[in-house]
Amino acid sequence: MSHPELVKVKPDIAANALINRQKYDDMARRASTGPDAFWAAEAKRLDWIKPPTKIKNTSFSGAVSIKWFEDGVLNASANCLDRHLAARGDQVAIIWEGDDPNDQKHVTYRQLHAEVCRMANVLKSLGAKKGDRITIYLPMIVEAAVALLACARIGAVHSVVFGGFSPDSLANRIQDCDSSILITADEGRRGGRKVPLKANADAALKSCPMMKSVLVVRATGGDVPMQAGRDHWYHEAAAQVSADCAPEPMGAEDPLFILYTSGSTGKPKGVLHTTGGYMVWASFTHEYVFDYHPGEIYWCTADVGWVTGHTYIVYGPLANGATTLMFEGIPNYPDSSRFWQVVDKHKVNIFYTAPTAIRALMRDGEAPVKRASRASLRVLGTVGEPINPEAWLWYYRVVGDERCPIVDTWWQTETGGIMITALPGAIDQKPGSATLPLPGVQPVIVDGEGHVLEGPTEGNLCIADSWPGMMRTVFGDHERFVQTYFSTFKGYYFSGDGARRDEDGYYWITGRVDDVINVSGHRMGTAEVESALVAHPKVAEAAVVGFPHDIKGQGIYAYVTLIASEEPTEALRRELVAWVRKEIGPIAAPDAIQWAPGLPKTRSGKIMRRILRKIAANETSNLGDTSTLADPGVVDDLVANRAA
Ligand code: 6R9
């Protein structure tokens, strides 16, 4: 599908941006020709207890060893808090916007520092020490950020488990990293409903004998049972300790956190990030990608349970002394104008969200957006999946009034931070393309045999050399780290994504390589077909998978959700097949279209294609684990209404 639009950097934005095109080119050159000098200079954005003298010491072959700034000593929480106190102690660090539009809080750097010290002291009183793993299972409340930073302060390794995960998933993650302290809350709030976190935790802990202490934050005031000796109310414990806690000196390569993420096989992997390189990457990318200027209000709508929340709600913005907004709610509660009401209320300058949210809001039309002025907005971002050009253009035109550049940021839990993205003042945008790599990132496209392809091409997206923010290992299983990321293409980090590079060197992520469909020997990105379907005015959302086909090898099976005012008809089905054929070509025409009132999505909004592939293949007797779906009921409907 060709989209001729090129959205050029606006001169006034370039003039005021931290990075213009000339500076970008210069940085990219210096980062590739002299990484040691480049990253030694960038490391100065942090406060080091002992500055590093060794910068890069990494190998992508053999046993794979990644070390950055290895003789440096620092503390992540001191970088997010203490060093800001003199200049901006009374500046708001966190604006918290509750699920209920009447609930809000403003927390200054000084207040946040005191609260983090208190929680750090409480954790110490429970016996926590450097290197211990602490699991965090919290809703989007200020204490979630406090908990991350309190762990970092005492050198404990946090493992955040998204509040929407089931007791079983929580238990598995606690067991895998052998954590002995859990920080949770009575309940969470989302979209006017309550999430029974403490009850889930109690259920999980039945199979976690290693768990010694549970710290419970009182969030809703709901009545929850407390187990004597094990469970402690946070507010009671915090009242007993001081608001001073010296930050633990940490080696740059000491672990900062573990975050579990799913791969195509096996149980979730504990992605391990360490302190120095991750913090440099978080600060570097947050400042430059969002063109963050002091005093601006920055809002990332992710949940702190995902890597986006770690890097772009907590560590990146706070390392940079920013004001970061934390939102407890959802995009359509109380109604689908909520995001834009919050933007106006708190005068948000930089807004970062997911394509799935944009597409959902698109369904409700422009009116809810136009009810807010959005005059404060300056930069818009997306993350999490490929954004189809239609959603991109809607975001650009309707939300940003064609005023705000869009940064489509490609990255992964494993990469620690953003890797490929436009920069607001430097890189012309193309709707649907993540555009160009950040300085220090060396993407390569590799064919199935591991040959690096040059020029305009398409293949497997790999990274040729290490960058400071990358994961260091899979917790407790370095061999799995090597196998998963470095064995498919020797000497390269393999992302698991496919990508196309165009004649301008721009990257277009085509989706997970495991989702590529091979139709009669032609490779087809599921994202491409979905993008075409979603471009149809009657289609709200679409998910496409391959299914076994006698003649073509694989056929294309499309699940289509129509906009609210449309009814599924045979005529419309034929119209959509013809539409895709026209948009991409005959090989992309779906073999089957199933009307789907809803798609099976994880709570982070990712479509669970594994299930869609099984339904498409008529293997419905064993759909596997559906417990992490936001709404498992969706699956029954899809099974019952398979397209013949
Ligand atoms: C940050 C995050 C990583 C996977 C990644 C890719 C997809 C993320 C994207 C994107 C296209 C973007 N992805 N950002 N695809 N364009 N801008 O989402 O981490 O949850 O680990 O997911 O998400 O497929 O491999 P994570």
Boltz pocket constraint, residues with backbone or C-beta under 6 A from the ligand:
constraints:
  - pocket:
      binder: B
      contacts: [[A, 261], [A, 306], [A, 307], [A, 308], [A, 382], [A, 383], [A, 384], [A, 385], [A, 386], [A, 387], [A, 408], [A, 409], [A, 410], [A, 411], [A, 412], [A, 413], [A, 414], [A, 420], [A, 434], [A, 495], [A, 496], [A, 497], [A, 509], [A, 511], [A, 512]]
      max_distance: 6.0
